[in-house]
């Protein structure tokens, strides 16, 4: 994310480079910057609150984007952890896709949006997207011993929704 007054497109070269390293990047225009409307967000605290509010409005606790090698291409998969007592449904998936299309671009809209119980993370809490990418593509996950929750990889290993 950025607040430079430019559009999210300024990050396209970074996105391409990081994609070659197994990362998925979502660039959005913060309110008041780029092509978005509203008063400009000017501080880290405001950015943090905006992200938190956006996720709370959608009843999402946490997200993780993965670039999944599929059919000679890369498709974006969005994994979500919902807040307690809320479920991922077709209406929320539709809203997420619209929000991503409007705030980022059509090419950032995930092919799949899937609910998961948890996301692999290191013992200090950092999300490990590369572990998910490796597991869903049938590759070995290195440094499993660094994961706080290595057992969650089994949930990603056999996701039927990723077989089509």
N, C-alpha and C positions, 0 to 999 in steps of 0.2 A: 504494500500500500504506500501511497505517497500523498503529500499535500503540497506539491511544488507548484500548483497552479496550471500545470500541464495536464494532458490526458494520460490515462493508463498506458497508452501506446508507447510512451517513453521507455517502458520496461521491456518491450518485446525482445530485444537482443539478449537481455539478462534471462528472460524466460526460456528462450531457445537454448542458451548455454546451459542453464541449470537442468533443463529437460534431458540433456545428454548425460548428466550426472545422476539421473534417477529422481529428480525433484519435480514436483508439480507446483506451479506458481499461479496464483489468481491475483491479477492486478485490477484494482477498482479505482474509480474516481471518488474520493471522499466528498462529502457535501461541501459545496462552494468551490470546488476545484474541478478542472477538466470540464466534462460535459454534464456534471451533476448540478442540481439546484440546491438552494438553501444557503443559510449562512455558513461562511467558511469555518472549518475546524482548524484551530491553530496550535493546539498543544497535544502532547502525548496523552495527557489525561483525558482530553476531549475525544481523541481517537479511540482510546481504550473504552470509554463510555459508549461511543457510537457503535463499536463492534459488539459490546456486551448487550446493548439495547436491541440491536438488529437480531442477534441470536435469541434473546429472551422473547421478542415478539413472535418468533417462529417456534418457540418452545424447544430450542435445541441447546443441549448442554455443551457439546463439543463436536468438532468436525475434523476430517482429514481427507485431503484430495490425493489421489494416486493416478499416475499415468500408467495405464495397463496396456502392454503390447498385445495387440489383437488384430488378426486378419491383415497383416502387413501394414499396420497403422498403430497409432497410440490413441486409446480412448480414455476419457477422464471418468474416473469413478469417485463419487463422493460418499464417504462413510460418515454417518451421523450417529451420535449418541443423544437420545432424546432425554429431556427432563423427566423426572419421575411423574407417572400418571398421564403421560402423553405418548402418542404413537405416531409413527411415520405413516401417513396415508397419501392417497393420490392427490388430494387437494394441496397438501403441504409440498409434495414433490413438484406439483405444477407451479406453486408460488416460488419455490426455490429456483426453479429453472428460469422463470421470468425475471426474478431479481438478479440472477447471475447474468442473464442475457442483457439486461438494461444497464447494470452497474459495471460489467466487465465487457464482454462481447459474446456474440453467438458461438465462437469457437471455444469458449470456456464452459459452455453448458455441458454438464456431465451426461455421459451416455447412460449411466446407472447411478441411482441414489439409493443406498442401502443402509438399513438400521443395523447397528452392531452393539454388543454389550459393552465393549471396551476397545481401546486402541493400544497397540503395543507401545510401551514407553520405557525409557531408561530408568534406572533406580533414582535418578534425581528429577524425574517427571517429564523429561523431554519426549515428545511423540517421535516415533521412529517409523516414518513412512516407507523407508527403503525396505524394512523388514516385511511390511505388508506387500509391497510390490514384488519382492522376491518370492514370498510364499504363494501368492496367487498366480505367479508365472511358473511355479514348479521349480524354482531355484533354491539353493541352499541359503539359509539365513546365517550370516556370520555373527559372531559375538552374542549368541543367545544368552550367555552368562551375564551380559551387561543389562539384560532386560529385567525389569521388576515383575513383569507378568508374562513370561514366555508361553504359558498355557493358553493365552488368548489367540496365539497364532493358529491353533487348531480350528477356531471358528472361521478364519479366513481361508484356510486350506481347501475346504470343500463347499464353498458357496455355490449353490446351484444356479443362482442368478448370473454368475459370471461365465457360465458354460454356453451362453447364447448371446 
